[in-house]
């Protein structure tokens, strides 16, 4: 007789990935499906820069969170290649060069794929940002170190803040916020 049997309790929902959590904090809107491509790309870029900074600053915290499957490694390699090509082009033509950072390439790729597939969802985008950006930051650490140094020099040259802008420190702070939100439930 099954009348008095209890059903096992439903497992608690898994907390969002760091990528999703970060994407949502940067987006600051629940309606991401209606965003124009340029805005979605900008949000992905901002979240991607913080994600790369976090993985660069705290690589051990991400080793268990990232799956480095072959497809993700290819995407990370493509990201590194595009970054290197962009920097080489800027050295060849210094008057007309525009630097694009790895997180810009990452953002374009992820936002484009999301719009093309019709899956403009924070969880999916966050997972892709974390997978590709995390793999890039771990596998191409030396390139990312050079990029972050140059990025800090460019940011300091703009003179918008008195303190140096450090994406590693900013990413570390976001990771700490994410960890605190997981603990808080």
N, C-alpha and C positions, 0 to 999 in steps of 0.2 A: 504494500500500500504506500503510494507516494504522496499521500495527502499531507502528511506532517513533516516531510523532509525539507530541510532548509537548502536553499541554493547557496553555493559558495559565494562569498562576497566578491563583488567585481574588483579587479585589481585597481589600485589608484592610478589615475592618469599619469603618464610619464611627463616630467617637466619638459618644457620646450628646449630644443637644442640652443646652444649659445648663439649660433647663427640666426635662428628665428628670433630669439629674445633681442639680440642686437638690432636686427632689421626692424623690428617693431618699435624699438626705442628711437631709432633714427627717423623712421617714417612718421611717427606721431599721428597716424590716422588709420582707422580700421578699414577704410574703403580704398584698398590699394588696387583693386581690380579696375577702377575707373581712372586711374592716374594715366596721364599721357606718358609716352615712352621716355621722353627727356627727363621728366621728374622721377620716374621709376629708376632710370639709369643713375641719376644723381643720388638717390637714396641708397642704391646698391653700392655706389662708389664710396660714399661716406661710411656705410657699414663695413664694406670691404677693407677700407684703410684701417679702421679700428680693429677689425679681425686680424689682419696681417700684423698689426702692432702687438696685439695680444699674443698671438702664436710666436712671434719673434721674441717677445719679452718672457714668456712662460711656456717654452716648448714642451716641457714635461707634463704640464697640465692638459695638453691636447693629445698626447701619444695614444691614450686609450679611447679617445673620442673620434678619432679620424680613421676612416677606412681608406687605405691606399691601394685600391684596386687599379687595374691596368688603365681603365678609361679615365679615372681621376688623375692618375699620373700623367697620362697624355695631355689632359687639359692643363695641368700644372706646367708641363713642358711647353705647351703652346703659349701660355701666359708669360713664361720666362723668355721665350724666343721673341715674342712681340715686344716685350719690354726692352730687350737687348737691341732689337732692330730700331726701335724708337730712339733710344739713346745714341746709337751709332749715326742715325740720320741727323740728329741734332748737332753732333760733333762735325759732320760734313758741311752743314749749312747753318752756321750760327746766327745769321741774320733773320732767317725765315723759319727757324725751328720752334716747334711747340712741344714741350715735354708732356708726355702722357705717362702716368704712373701705372704700376702693375694693377692697382685696384681699379683704375679706369678701364683697363682691358677686361678685367674680371667682371666689372659692372656691366659693360656693354654685352659681353657674352651671356651672362646670366639673365639680364633683363630681356635681351633679344629672344633667348630660348623660351622664357616665360611667356612673352607676348605671342610668339609664333605658335606655341603649344596651346595657348589659351588657359594656361595654368598659372595665373597671377595670384599666388597664394603665399602668405608669409612663411608658412612651414616649408614649402617646397623651395622657395627662393632662399630662405635661411639655410636649409640643408645644403643647397648647391654652393652658396657663398662659403660656408664652413668647409665643405669637402674640398673644393678647388683652392680656395684661399689658404686653407690650412696645409694642404699638400704642397702648394707652392712655397709657403713660408718655411716648411720643414725641409723640402728637397732642394730648394734654391736659396738657402740661408745667406750665402755670401753675396749673391746678387741683391737680395733684399736689404742686407746691411748697408751696401753701397747706396742703394736707392734711398733708404731712410736717412742716411747722412746727408745726401744731396737735398732731400726734401726739407730737412731741418735748416740747411743753409739757405734755401730759397725762402722758407717761411721767415727766417731771421732777417733776410734782406728786405722783405716786405715791411718789416717794422711795425706790424699791427699789434703786437703784444710786447710787454716788457720781459716776460719770462720766455725762455726757449720752448718751442712747441715740440713735444716728444711723443710720437705716435706709440712707441712702446709703453711709455708710462700711461698714456690715455687708454690704450688697449688693456693694460693690466688693471686699471681702475674699473673698466667696464666688465672685465672678467670677475673681479671681486664683487661687483654689483649683481652679476648673474648668480654667482655662488650664494650670495646672501639671500637672493630671492628664492632660490631652491630650498634653502634651509627654512625660510619663513613659510614656505609652502604655498 
